[in-house]
Amino acid sequence: MAGLSVGDGGLGKQLQRESRRLQALLQLAGQEAVMRQVQVGVGFSRHAYTFYQWQGTTRNWVWFDAD
């Protein structure tokens, strides 16, 4: 007897969860930027994303510390 399983192994739900998480983090970063009066950016790589803050004095993006 042979069987065939069709499905994404939960990948669809994982992608939905991660997209909601990213949306919430983007909203939070926007709120932090307004409160701190800074420019915040986000960088994407193949497997991750990172938030950055613009440093006008050095004219460079640095890792954004939300603490």
Summary of the structure (lengths in Angstrom):
residues: 67
radius of gyration: 18.2
end to end distance: 57.5
largest distance: 69.2
contacts: 118
relative contact order: 0.13
helix: 39%
strand: 24%
